[in-house]
């Protein structure tokens, strides 16, 4: 495994929310590749997702108990995680227990850490409680609209989950964490405003593996539909919650001044309903000649479309759920030398300002379209963005850089513990 010659200094028992084996880069690359370079091994604990087991976990052990495909997963997950933690403990005694984006398991993890006399750490990549509350509000039946008892019962269950989650996470789990890894500086500030010590937080924004985003390693998309078009790219998922229809608003403005514009949406949706919704909107607005919705693509093919584009778009809705996020797509654009147009959530604003590799504007169709037209019309400005982006990413947002910072944090915490 990478870093095999480096002796193991610390072992992290890591309970994760996503399905195992991991696919997210901030687990797969950060913990599977980068942490072993610094002598930090990981015993992963979590549920399976139904996919093939794949290669052995290169950075320690993987303990899969239960499956996220079970209808009882949300109830059984904490107990499954506890069993997985016991298996990890038999494999190797951990130097700390870390839980990612789980609330009940966070409470169990804190208790297990206390029993083992090791630090308890929490990794917060998303404001999960606020996500539960948003879901509660979305499904609340309208009074007087004839909602049945079942609809109110479902809403009450979501309301109870949101309330209990808020109490457990903010009163018991986070205050008991020796350290909290957060998704962004904005998230750290947000939690500090809730009374949690800022000094006990480390921001780990989303990064990229620079080797996989070298233009020389990627084949441009051989798609004749792109010929003779001014191609603008959105690389990511389609979802109502992310206001993906905003992309169509931008195209409607762009085509007034640029009839040859083509927006490529290289990504899929979490459900067929969401994709059907997007396709229906494209047809209803008469944008079939100006929007190419690819659906799911292997990563290499999706990046191939990025090489055929002139500008990358990253609109992220403002609000509690997304203001503290750290989107990957903007960093990917910059790593590929693709000028980015992004809106002003804090992490994106920071990346644009520090890199000078794109434009940051409000999430308004006219503003986005004006920024795109500027970059398409001023080749000098676009070329400067293309040159600045890769250098910035290599210096600030690769997992090699982020991994070093995370490893140093572990060593400060765990060496003190030892």
Secondary structure, 3 states (H helix, E strand, C coil): CCCCCCCCCEEEEEECCCCECCCCHHHHHHHHHHHHHHCEEEEEEEEECCCCCCCCCCCEEEEEEEECCCCCHHHHHHHHHHHHHHHHHHHCCCCEEEEECCCHHHHHHHHHHHHHCCEEEEEECCCHHHHHHHHHHHCCCCCCCCCCHHHHHHHHHHHHHHHHHHHHHHHHHHHHCCEEEECCHHHHHHHHHCCCCHHHEEECCCCECHHHHCHHHCCCCCCHHHCCCEEEEEECCECCCCCCHHHHHHHHHHHHHCCCEEEEEECCECCHHHHHHHHHHHHHCCCCCCEEECCCCCHHHHHHHHHHCCEEEECCCCCHHHHCCCCCHHHHHHHCCCCEEECCCHHHHHHHHHHCCEEECCCCHHHHHHHHHHHHHCHHHHHHHHHHHHHHHHHHCEHHHHHHHHHHHHHHHHHHHC
